[in-house]
Amino acid sequence: MITIKDIARRAGVSVSTASRALNNNSRISLKTRERIQKLAKDLDYLPNYTAKNLTRGEANVVGVIFPTVESSSPENPFYIDMLRGINQSLVARHYVLSIAIGSRVEEVLANVTAMVQQAKVKRFVLLYTDENDPVVDYLRRENLDFVVIGQPVGDLPDRYVDNDNVQAGRDATMAILQNGGVRNPLFVESEYEWQYERNRRMGYEKAMAEVQLEPLVFRLPKRVSETAVEVFLNQHQEVDAVIATDDVGLLRFNRVWSKIRHTKKIPMMSFNKSELLALIDQDVRMVDMRPEMLGSRAVELLFTDRNVQKLIVQYEL
């Protein structure tokens, strides 16, 4: 493998001069820089980005932090797509990703702390936003560089990437209300009260108010109880459509619906465009929140020199 010493020897310069030329240092003449850079290209020289970053006290690694496993599923296609977008953008910057994950927040925090103290990781992307999160508190306290995917809870200065979830909730509701005289769409969310769920519900309630209809919301228990769903549906026979905050929630709800009202076909709407929804024997429409783009834009924001607080990714209905 070609090293910088080989480049310096063939160019007839010192290693320090070759290094400065390859880093486009203005102290080296333009003619010399161009000559050495061409030589490096001809020899297929690959810089040691890890060593370069470690001399600055930083690894060429970005930590990607998952919500706790008890509140989410890491194999959720939405997370996988976000990771794909993050990874593609990091590769272009000669960085790699390292995942912090745990069943409890204490485990996640310990993982992140080890990354910072032992592996010199100084940049992070969080795949969630939560109130009074000790992980985010640690990142702030250590003055580390991080971006959140999702609007932060409360009036906080954290940089973030998100969709306009309020508008997406409204648009999804309006779209399903135009479907064959639907008048009583049910909004299904989880018990975790994620910020994106609150915003999508807000959009749903806004749309229902605009057409003077009463909103109806059901929170899926952490462990879906067929009895709980059955009791709710028996109390609300009027339900003629379903809007779920994400694809996993819709799958869980439909599993019970298909047993209780297996003969009744109703329009359903899900946020997140997932192949999993092909398993549902219903008329399902999807709002594509473009998770891969969310991941890519998060990395863009993480590395930008501009004073940018947030980036909004447009969804597709």
C-alpha positions in Angstrom: 0.0 0.0 0.0 1.3 3.4 -1.0 2.1 5.6 2.1 2.8 9.3 2.4 6.5 8.5 2.7 6.4 7.0 -0.7 4.7 10.1 -2.1 7.4 12.3 -0.5 10.3 10.2 -1.7 9.0 10.2 -5.3 8.2 13.9 -5.3 11.7 14.7 -3.8 10.2 16.5 -0.8 10.0 16.0 3.0 7.1 14.1 4.5 5.8 17.2 6.1 5.8 19.1 2.8 4.0 16.2 1.1 1.4 16.2 3.9 0.8 19.9 3.7 0.5 19.7 -0.1 -2.1 16.9 0.1 -4.0 18.9 2.6 -4.0 21.9 0.3 -2.0 24.1 2.7 -1.4 27.5 1.3 2.1 27.6 2.7 3.1 25.3 -0.1 3.2 26.8 -3.6 0.3 26.0 -5.9 2.6 24.4 -8.4 4.0 22.0 -5.8 0.6 21.2 -4.4 -0.7 20.3 -7.8 2.3 18.2 -8.7 2.1 16.2 -5.4 -1.6 15.8 -5.6 -1.4 14.5 -9.2 1.4 12.1 -8.1 -0.8 10.8 -5.2 -3.7 10.3 -7.6 -1.6 8.4 -10.1 -0.4 6.1 -7.4 -3.9 5.5 -5.9 -2.8 6.9 -2.6 -5.5 6.7 0.1 -5.0 9.0 3.1 -5.2 7.6 6.6 -8.2 9.5 7.8 -8.3 7.7 11.1 -4.7 8.8 12.0 -5.4 12.3 10.7 -8.5 12.7 13.0 -6.8 11.1 16.0 -4.0 13.8 15.8 -6.9 16.2 16.4 -8.1 14.1 19.3 -11.2 12.9 17.4 -12.0 9.5 15.8 -13.4 9.4 12.3 -16.6 7.9 13.8 -20.1 9.2 14.3 -22.1 7.6 17.1 -25.7 6.8 16.1 -27.9 6.6 19.2 -31.1 4.5 19.2 -34.0 4.9 21.6 -34.2 2.2 24.2 -35.2 -1.2 22.9 -38.2 -1.4 25.2 -39.7 1.6 23.5 -38.8 0.8 19.9 -37.7 -2.0 17.7 -34.2 -1.6 16.1 -35.2 -3.8 13.2 -38.0 -1.4 12.3 -37.5 -0.6 8.6 -37.7 3.1 9.3 -34.6 3.0 11.4 -32.8 0.8 8.9 -33.6 3.3 6.1 -32.3 6.2 8.3 -29.1 4.3 9.0 -28.7 3.7 5.2 -28.9 7.5 4.6 -26.5 8.2 7.5 -24.0 5.7 6.3 -23.9 6.8 2.7 -23.3 10.4 3.8 -20.6 9.4 6.3 -18.7 7.2 3.7 -18.5 10.3 1.4 -16.8 12.1 4.4 -14.5 9.1 5.2 -16.3 8.5 8.5 -17.9 5.4 9.8 -20.9 4.9 12.2 -21.0 3.2 15.5 -24.3 2.3 17.1 -25.3 3.0 20.7 -28.2 0.8 21.8 -29.6 -0.7 25.0 -32.7 -2.0 26.6 -32.6 0.8 29.3 -31.5 4.4 29.1 -28.7 3.6 31.6 -27.2 1.1 29.1 -27.4 3.6 26.2 -25.8 6.3 28.3 -23.0 3.9 29.4 -22.4 3.0 25.7 -22.3 6.7 24.7 -19.9 7.6 27.5 -17.5 4.8 26.5 -17.6 6.1 22.9 -16.6 9.5 24.1 -14.0 8.6 26.7 -12.4 5.6 25.2 -12.9 5.9 21.4 -12.7 9.7 21.2 -16.1 10.0 19.3 -17.2 13.6 19.3 -20.1 13.6 16.9 -23.5 12.0 17.3 -26.8 11.6 15.6 -29.8 10.7 17.7 -32.7 8.8 16.1 -35.2 10.0 18.6 -36.2 13.0 20.8 -37.4 12.6 24.3 -38.1 14.9 27.3 -35.5 15.0 30.1 -33.2 12.5 28.3 -30.0 11.9 30.3 -28.2 10.9 27.1 -28.8 14.3 25.5 -28.0 16.0 28.9 -24.6 14.3 28.8 -23.9 15.4 25.2 -24.8 19.0 26.1 -22.7 18.9 29.3 -19.7 17.6 27.4 -20.2 20.2 24.7 -20.3 17.5 22.0 -21.6 18.0 18.5 -24.9 16.3 17.8 -28.0 16.4 15.7 -31.4 15.0 16.6 -33.8 13.4 14.1 -37.1 14.7 15.2 -38.2 18.0 16.7 -36.8 18.4 20.3 -39.3 18.4 23.1 -39.5 21.9 24.7 -37.8 25.1 23.8 -34.3 23.7 23.4 -31.4 24.9 21.1 -30.5 21.5 19.8 -30.1 21.2 16.0 -32.5 18.8 14.4 -33.8 17.3 11.1 -37.5 16.5 10.8 -40.6 16.4 8.6 -43.5 18.8 9.1 -45.4 16.3 11.1 -48.4 18.6 11.9 -49.0 19.3 8.2 -48.4 15.6 7.3 -51.1 14.6 9.9 -53.5 17.1 8.5 -52.8 16.1 4.8 -53.2 12.4 5.6 -56.5 13.0 7.4 -57.9 15.1 4.6 -56.8 12.5 2.1 -58.6 9.7 3.9 -61.8 11.8 4.5 -62.1 12.1 0.7 -62.2 8.3 0.4 -65.8 7.2 -0.1 -67.6 9.3 2.5 -65.4 8.5 5.5 -66.7 10.4 8.5 -65.2 8.7 11.6 -61.5 8.0 11.1 -59.7 6.6 14.1 -56.3 7.9 15.0 -54.0 5.2 16.4 -50.8 6.0 18.3 -48.5 4.4 20.9 -48.4 4.9 24.6 -44.9 6.4 24.4 -46.1 9.8 23.3 -43.2 10.5 21.0 -43.0 14.1 19.8 -43.7 13.1 16.2 -46.9 11.3 17.3 -48.1 14.3 19.1 -47.5 16.5 16.1 -49.2 14.1 13.7 -52.2 13.8 16.1 -52.3 17.6 16.2 -52.6 17.7 12.4 -55.3 15.0 12.5 -57.3 17.0 15.1 -56.8 20.2 13.0 -58.2 18.5 9.9 -61.2 17.1 11.8 -62.0 20.5 13.3 -61.8 22.0 9.8 -64.6 19.7 8.6 -66.5 19.8 11.9 -66.0 16.2 12.9 -65.2 14.8 16.3 -61.7 13.3 16.6 -61.3 9.8 18.0 -57.9 8.6 19.3 -56.8 5.2 20.5 -53.5 4.5 22.3 -52.1 1.1 21.6 -50.9 -0.6 24.8 -47.2 -1.5 25.0 -48.3 -5.1 24.7 -51.3 -5.1 22.5 -54.2 -6.6 24.3 -56.9 -8.1 22.0 -59.4 -7.5 24.7 -58.5 -3.8 25.1 -58.9 -3.2 21.3 -62.1 -5.2 21.2 -63.6 -3.3 24.0 -62.7 0.0 22.4 -64.1 -1.0 19.0 -67.3 -2.3 20.5 -67.7 1.1 22.1 -67.0 2.8 18.8 -68.9 0.9 16.1 -68.8 4.1 14.0 -65.1 3.7 13.1 -64.9 3.6 9.3 -61.2 4.3 8.7 -57.8 4.2 10.5 -54.9 6.5 10.5 -51.8 5.1 12.4 -48.7 7.1 13.4 -46.4 4.5 11.9 -46.4 1.2 10.0 -45.6 -0.9 13.0 -48.5 0.6 14.9 -50.9 -0.1 12.0 -49.7 -3.7 11.8 -50.3 -4.3 15.5 -53.7 -2.7 15.4 -54.8 -4.5 12.2 -53.8 -7.8 13.7 -56.6 -7.4 16.2 -59.0 -5.7 13.8 -58.8 -8.5 11.3 -59.9 -11.0 14.0 -62.7 -8.9 15.4 -64.1 -7.4 12.2 -62.5 -9.6 9.6 -65.3 -9.1 7.1 -65.2 -5.3 7.2 -62.8 -3.6 4.7 -62.0 0.0 5.6 -59.4 2.5 4.2 -56.3 2.8 6.3 -53.4 5.3 6.3 -49.9 4.9 7.7 -47.0 7.1 8.1 -43.8 5.5 6.7 -43.6 3.7 3.4 -42.9 0.1 4.4 -43.1 -3.2 2.5 -44.5 -4.7 5.8 -47.8 -3.1 4.9 -48.3 -5.5 2.1 -49.2 -8.0 4.8 -52.4 -6.0 5.5 -55.5 -7.1 3.6 -56.9 -3.6 3.5 -56.9 -0.5 1.4 -53.7 1.0 2.8 -52.3 4.3 1.7 -48.9 5.5 2.9 -47.2 8.8 3.7 -43.5 8.5 2.8 -41.6 10.4 5.5 -38.3 9.7 3.5 -36.2 8.2 6.3 -33.1 7.8 4.1 -33.2 11.5 3.4 -33.7 12.3 7.1 -30.5 10.4 7.8 -28.5 12.0 5.0 -29.6 15.5 6.0 -28.8 14.8 9.6 -25.2 14.1 8.6 -25.2 17.2 6.4 -26.3 19.3 9.4 -23.8 17.7 11.7 -20.8 18.7 9.5 -22.0 22.0 8.2 -20.1 25.2 9.1 -23.2 27.3 8.5 -25.3 28.6 11.4 -28.3 26.4 10.7 -30.7 25.3 13.4 -32.9 22.8 11.5 -33.5 21.1 8.2 -37.0 20.0 7.1 -37.4 17.1 4.8 -40.6 17.1 2.6 -42.8 14.0 2.9 -44.7 12.4 0.0 -48.4 11.4 0.2 
